[in-house]
Amino acid sequence: MGDVITQLQLKRALRIPAAFTDDDVLLETDIIPEAEDALYRALGSWVGGLASAPRAETHRVVSRRQDLLVLKIRPIQSVQSVTDSVAGVLDPSTYTVDTQTGILRRSDDRAFTCGARVTVAYTAGLIVGDPPGSLRRACL
């Protein structure tokens, strides 16, 4: 554990001097893991478990004008491939990705193939050791 908050960050927030080590084992083995576990359960699929990891999603295209997909897990770190079940693998120059919103949009003035299944292989989630401050505060 310690993905969201470190022992030192918790001690600073609680105004426990760093030199005071009597409760370090308790903080590290019980309090921090329990707080992070509660946070993971509360957030659930919204962030898909906080840590950045490889993902794959398949979306069904239901409109001839559909030119975007909304990926479920954010933030997006990278996209490895976008595969249309009819058109095949898309060239990366034919789409853009907003890493914060998870929106993958065609950038070549085309839509995805209506009726196709589009599979996106990507890496998303928070970089371990660098979560937003709001998540750190939630653990406190």
LOFIDO-593448 format. One record per residue (C-alpha): x, y, z. Coordinates in steps of 0.25 Angstrom, whole numbers, padded with zeros to 4 digits, always signed. Layout:
BEGIN
XYZ/...
***
This chain:
BEGIN
+0000+0000+0000/+0004+0014+0001/+0000+0017-0013/-0008+0029-0009/-0002+0035+0004/+0012+0032+0010/+0015+0030+0025/+0022+0044+0025/+0010+0051+0018/+0001+0045+0028/+0010+0049+0040/+0011+0063+0035/-0004+0064+0033/-0006+0059+0047/+0005+0068+0052/+0013+0056+0057/+0028+0060+0057/+0036+0051+0047/+0046+0048+0058/+0034+0041+0067/+0034+0027+0062/+0026+0020+0073/+0014+0018+0064/+0021+0016+0050/+0018+0001+0049/+0003+0004+0053/+0002+0015+0042/+0009+0007+0031/+0002-0007+0034/-0012-0003+0038/-0016+0012+0037/-0011+0015+0023/-0015+0002+0017/-0029+0003+0023/-0031+0017+0018/-0026+0014+0004/-0035+0001+0004/-0047+0010+0008/-0044+0020-0003/-0042+0009-0014/-0056+0003-0010/-0062+0016-0010/-0057+0020-0024/-0059+0006-0030/-0060+0006-0045/-0059+0021-0046/-0044+0020-0046/-0043+0005-0048/-0034+0003-0036/-0025+0015-0035/-0012+0010-0041/-0008+0012-0056/-0010-0001-0063/-0012-0007-0077/-0027-0007-0081/-0036-0011-0093/-0050-0007-0096/-0059-0011-0107/-0070-0001-0111/-0081-0003-0121/-0083+0008-0132/-0098+0011-0133/-0098+0023-0142/-0093+0026-0155/-0088+0039-0150/-0081+0034-0137/-0067+0040-0137/-0064+0038-0123/-0063+0028-0111/-0062+0031-0097/-0052+0022-0090/-0056+0018-0076/-0043+0019-0068/-0035+0032-0067/-0026+0039-0067/-0021+0032-0080/-0006+0030-0081/-0005+0025-0095/-0013+0018-0106/-0006+0005-0112/-0017+0002-0122/-0031+0005-0127/-0037-0006-0135/-0050-0005-0143/-0056-0019-0146/-0059-0015-0160/-0048-0005-0164/-0036-0011-0156/-0026-0004-0148/-0026+0011-0149/-0014+0019-0152/-0011+0028-0139/-0011+0040-0148/-0026+0038-0150/-0031+0040-0135/-0028+0049-0123/-0029+0046-0109/-0033+0056-0097/-0025+0049-0086/-0033+0055-0075/-0047+0053-0080/-0044+0040-0087/-0050+0044-0100/-0044+0038-0113/-0049+0045-0125/-0046+0043-0140/-0038+0054-0145/-0039+0051-0160/-0053+0056-0162/-0058+0041-0162/-0067+0034-0153/-0065+0020-0148/-0072+0009-0156/-0087+0008-0152/-0089-0006-0146/-0075-0009-0143/-0068-0012-0130/-0057-0003-0127/-0046-0008-0117/-0037+0001-0111/-0024-0004-0104/-0019+0007-0095/-0012+0010-0082/-0019+0018-0071/-0020+0021-0057/-0012+0029-0047/+0003+0028-0047/+0007+0021-0034/+0013+0031-0024/+0007+0043-0031/-0008+0043-0028/-0015+0057-0028/-0015+0064-0015/-0030+0062-0013/-0028+0047-0012/-0018+0049-0002/-0027+0058+0006/-0038+0048+0005/-0029+0038+0012/-0027+0047+0024/
***
